[in-house]
Amino acid sequence: MKINIEQLPSGAYRIRKTVRGKTYRITVDYRPTESEALRLLADVMGRGGTARTPLTFGEAAERHLAALDGVLSASTLRGYRLTLDRLQRDYRRFCAVRISAMTSEDVQRLLMHYGKTHAPKTVRNVYGFISAVLRAYAPDITLRVNLPAQMPTEPYIPSESDIRAVYDAFRGTRYEIPFRLALCGMRRSEICALTLADLTDDNRMHICKAKIQDKDGRWIIADRTKTPESTRYVRIPDDLADLIRRQGYVYRGGPGTIGQQLAIVEDRLGLPRFSLHKLRHYYVSYAHAIGIPDSYTMQNCGYRSDTVMKRVYRHALDDKRAEMDRRVLDGISGMLS
């Protein structure tokens, strides 16, 4: 039977050949010629097993990141880079294990130790990265580990009075416009990338790019949004559009500066801390509370699916919840009277 050479998602090459019903395979990090592949398989067939290149986990992880460069977003790659840097700094022995000899026990021990100082969600993200590397460079290894249960969280959504108090503090400053745009359902990364050219004559903002950190931690303007669904037009209030035109730009400054200033104002006013992103949550919850169709809100906010959106408004605004409770009870009472 003809020898099979296929490239894996990691960029490595897997060589396979079936002889008398038995399949022999080996994985290498370069594309071999057919004669080279036959020589490599001959050694494997002589030992009657499967061979892999003697990569350590750390080496395989580095190659995996290199193969994903240009495929994943810069922010996702940066997250993977930070994860690998932590593993190489704090778990050198784990990173030095030959990937072909790695076991579920090795991974379980690391996750248990990691979980002592990190949240369950972070531990799960680390496991996701480790398993992705193993799938790419040691596809025959099957991991069986126990992951920590994720603790349910109750997201804080600012009240109308919270928002009004912060807005009064921001009015007339360079933070007024981004604050109000967040209340229109936009992400911070989208707001910081907007220019006057993105504002249409009928007062809609064209969301088509984002300000993000690249894999080296530098802020850049990416010519694409977080997801394809995030590229959209968002209508804004007429007075806000006029303010942007008079000013001549949307916002000049780093995304982190907005968060820092927001925290300073919240502390000064004695309010619970909430990020700019929570204003997007407020928009979603408010739209749901007043009966705006989910399909409209999902499109306006650029959600890929309604899963996250429903998780947000499931924790409906307290001030609106009381109003809705009264409406339901009044309706039932009226039916019985």
C-alpha positions in Angstrom: 0.0 0.0 0.0 1.2 3.5 -0.8 2.8 5.4 2.0 0.7 8.2 3.5 2.3 11.6 4.5 -0.1 14.2 6.0 0.4 17.5 7.6 -1.1 18.1 11.0 -2.7 21.3 12.2 0.5 22.0 14.2 2.6 22.0 11.0 4.2 18.7 11.8 4.0 15.7 9.4 2.6 12.3 10.2 3.8 9.3 8.2 1.6 6.2 8.0 1.8 2.9 6.3 -0.4 -0.2 6.7 1.3 -3.6 6.2 -0.7 -6.9 6.6 -3.5 -5.1 8.4 -1.2 -3.3 10.9 -0.6 0.4 10.7 2.8 1.9 11.5 3.2 5.6 12.0 5.8 8.3 13.0 5.5 12.1 13.4 8.3 14.5 12.3 8.6 18.2 12.3 9.5 18.6 8.6 8.1 17.3 5.3 10.1 14.2 4.4 10.7 12.8 1.0 9.1 9.5 0.2 12.5 7.7 0.6 13.2 9.4 3.9 9.7 8.4 5.1 10.3 4.8 4.1 13.6 4.8 6.1 11.9 6.2 9.2 9.1 3.8 9.0 11.5 0.9 8.5 12.9 1.6 11.9 9.5 1.8 13.4 8.4 -1.5 11.8 11.6 -3.2 13.0 10.6 -2.3 16.6 6.9 -3.1 15.8 5.5 0.1 17.2 4.9 3.8 16.9 7.6 6.5 17.0 7.5 10.2 17.6 10.1 12.8 17.4 11.8 13.2 20.8 10.3 16.6 21.6 9.8 17.9 25.1 6.4 19.4 25.9 8.0 22.9 26.0 9.5 22.4 22.6 6.3 21.1 21.1 4.3 24.0 22.7 6.7 26.5 21.1 6.2 24.9 17.7 2.5 24.8 18.2 2.4 28.6 18.9 4.6 29.3 15.9 2.2 27.3 13.7 -0.8 29.2 15.0 0.8 32.6 14.3 -1.4 34.4 11.7 -4.2 31.8 12.2 -5.6 33.0 15.5 -6.2 36.5 16.7 -3.3 38.4 18.3 -5.0 38.6 21.6 -5.7 34.8 21.7 -2.0 34.1 20.8 -0.9 36.5 23.5 -3.0 34.6 26.0 -1.4 31.3 24.9 2.0 32.9 25.1 1.4 34.0 28.7 0.2 30.5 29.6 3.3 28.9 28.2 5.6 31.4 29.8 4.1 30.6 33.2 4.5 26.9 32.6 8.1 27.3 31.6 8.8 29.5 34.6 7.0 27.6 37.3 6.8 24.1 36.0 10.1 23.4 34.3 10.1 19.7 35.1 6.7 19.3 33.3 7.9 21.2 30.3 11.0 19.0 30.1 9.0 15.8 29.9 9.3 14.1 26.5 5.9 14.6 24.9 5.8 11.0 23.7 6.1 9.8 27.3 3.6 12.2 28.9 0.8 10.6 30.9 -2.5 11.7 32.3 -0.9 11.5 35.7 1.7 14.1 34.7 -1.0 16.5 33.6 -3.3 15.8 36.6 -0.5 16.6 39.0 0.2 19.9 37.3 -3.4 20.9 37.3 -3.9 20.1 41.0 -0.9 22.2 41.9 -1.9 25.0 39.5 -5.4 25.0 41.0 -4.0 25.9 44.5 -3.2 29.5 43.3 -5.5 30.0 40.3 -9.2 30.1 39.6 -11.0 27.0 38.1 -11.5 28.8 34.8 -7.8 29.5 34.5 -7.0 25.9 35.3 -9.4 24.8 32.6 -7.7 27.2 30.1 -4.3 25.7 30.9 -5.7 22.2 30.4 -7.1 23.3 27.0 -3.7 24.6 25.9 -1.9 21.4 27.1 -4.4 19.1 25.4 -4.2 21.2 22.1 -0.4 20.7 22.1 -0.7 17.0 22.7 -3.4 16.6 20.0 -1.0 18.2 17.5 2.2 16.5 18.4 1.1 13.3 20.2 -2.3 12.5 18.8 -2.2 8.9 20.1 -2.2 10.0 23.7 -5.6 10.2 25.4 -5.8 12.3 28.5 -8.1 11.4 31.4 -8.0 14.1 34.1 -10.4 15.6 36.6 -10.9 19.3 36.2 -12.1 21.7 39.0 -15.7 22.6 39.0 -16.4 26.1 37.8 -18.0 28.3 40.5 -21.1 30.2 39.3 -20.6 33.9 39.3 -23.2 36.7 39.7 -22.1 39.5 37.3 -22.6 43.0 38.8 -24.6 45.1 36.5 -24.6 48.8 37.4 -27.9 50.5 38.3 -29.3 53.5 36.6 -28.2 55.7 39.5 -24.6 54.3 39.3 -24.4 55.1 35.6 -25.9 58.6 36.0 -23.4 59.4 38.8 -20.4 58.3 36.8 -21.7 60.0 33.7 -22.1 63.3 35.5 -18.4 63.0 36.6 -17.3 62.3 33.0 -19.4 64.9 31.3 -17.3 67.4 29.5 -14.1 65.2 29.7 -12.5 63.0 27.1 -14.2 60.0 28.7 -17.7 61.2 28.0 -17.9 59.9 24.5 -16.5 56.4 25.1 -18.7 56.1 28.2 -21.8 56.8 26.1 -20.7 54.6 23.2 -20.4 51.7 25.7 -24.0 52.3 26.7 -24.9 51.7 23.0 -23.6 48.1 23.3 -20.0 48.5 22.0 -16.9 46.8 23.3 -14.0 48.8 24.6 -11.7 47.5 21.9 -14.2 48.7 19.2 -14.7 52.1 20.8 -10.9 52.8 21.0 -10.5 52.0 17.3 -13.3 54.3 16.0 -12.5 57.4 13.9 -14.7 60.3 12.6 -14.7 58.5 9.3 -16.7 55.6 10.8 -19.6 57.9 11.6 -22.2 57.8 8.9 -24.5 60.7 7.8 -27.5 59.0 9.4 -25.6 58.8 12.8 -24.5 55.2 12.8 -21.1 53.9 13.7 -19.4 51.4 11.4 -17.8 48.8 13.7 -15.1 47.2 11.5 -11.9 47.1 13.5 -10.6 46.8 17.0 -7.7 48.1 19.2 -6.0 45.1 20.7 -2.7 44.0 22.1 -0.5 41.9 19.8 1.5 38.9 20.9 4.2 41.2 22.2 1.8 43.3 24.3 1.8 46.3 22.0 -1.4 48.1 21.2 -2.4 47.9 17.5 -5.5 48.6 15.4 -6.6 45.3 13.9 -8.5 45.5 10.6 -11.0 43.0 11.9 -13.4 42.7 14.8 -13.5 40.0 17.5 -15.8 37.8 15.3 -17.3 38.2 11.8 -20.7 38.9 13.5 -19.1 41.9 15.3 -18.7 43.8 12.1 -21.8 45.9 12.0 -23.5 49.3 12.1 -24.7 50.7 15.4 -27.0 53.7 15.6 -26.1 56.3 18.3 -28.0 59.2 19.7 -28.1 62.3 17.6 -26.6 64.6 20.3 -23.7 62.1 20.7 -23.1 62.1 17.0 -23.0 65.9 17.0 -20.6 65.9 19.9 -18.2 63.6 18.1 -18.4 65.8 14.9 -17.7 69.0 16.9 -14.8 67.3 18.7 -13.4 65.9 15.4 -12.5 62.4 16.8 -13.9 59.7 19.1 -11.2 59.0 21.7 -7.5 59.5 22.0 -5.8 57.4 24.6 -5.1 53.8 25.6 -7.9 51.4 26.5 -6.4 50.8 29.9 -6.6 54.5 30.7 -10.4 54.5 30.5 -10.6 51.6 33.0 -8.2 53.3 35.4 -10.2 56.6 35.3 -13.5 54.7 35.7 -12.1 53.0 38.9 -10.9 56.3 40.3 -14.4 57.9 39.8 -16.2 54.9 41.2 -14.0 54.9 44.4 -14.5 58.6 44.8 -18.3 58.3 44.5 -18.3 55.2 46.8 -19.8 53.0 44.1 -19.1 49.3 43.5 -16.5 48.9 40.8 -17.6 48.0 37.3 -15.7 48.0 34.1 -16.7 49.8 30.9 -17.7 46.4 29.5 -20.5 46.3 32.1 -22.2 49.1 30.3 -22.6 46.8 27.4 -24.2 44.3 29.8 -26.5 47.1 31.0 -27.6 47.8 27.4 -28.4 44.1 26.9 -30.3 43.8 30.1 -32.2 47.0 29.6 -33.2 46.1 26.0 -34.5 42.7 27.2 -36.4 44.3 30.1 -38.3 46.7 27.9 -39.1 44.0 25.4 -36.7 44.5 22.5 -36.4 41.3 20.5 -33.4 39.2 21.2 -32.5 39.0 17.5 -32.1 42.8 17.3 -30.0 43.0 20.4 -27.8 40.1 19.3 -27.2 41.8 15.9 -26.7 45.3 17.4 -24.1 44.0 19.9 -22.3 41.7 17.5 -22.9 38.5 19.4 -22.1 35.2 17.6 -24.8 33.4 19.5 -27.4 34.2 22.1 -25.8 32.0 24.8 -23.6 34.8 26.3 -26.3 37.4 25.8 -28.9 35.4 27.7 -26.4 34.7 30.5 -26.1 38.5 30.9 -29.8 39.4 31.0 -30.6 36.3 33.1 -29.3 38.6 35.9 -31.8 41.3 35.1 -31.5 44.8 36.4 -32.8 45.0 40.0 -34.8 48.2 39.4 -36.4 46.7 36.3 -37.0 43.3 37.9 -39.3 44.9 40.6 -41.2 46.7 37.8 -41.7 43.4 35.9 -42.7 41.6 39.0 -45.4 44.2 39.6 -46.7 43.9 36.0 -46.9 40.1 36.3 -48.7 40.1 39.6 -51.1 42.9 38.6 -52.0 41.0 35.5 -52.7 37.8 37.5 -54.7 39.7 40.1 -56.7 41.4 37.3 -57.5 38.0 35.8 -58.9 36.8 39.2 -60.9 39.9 40.0 
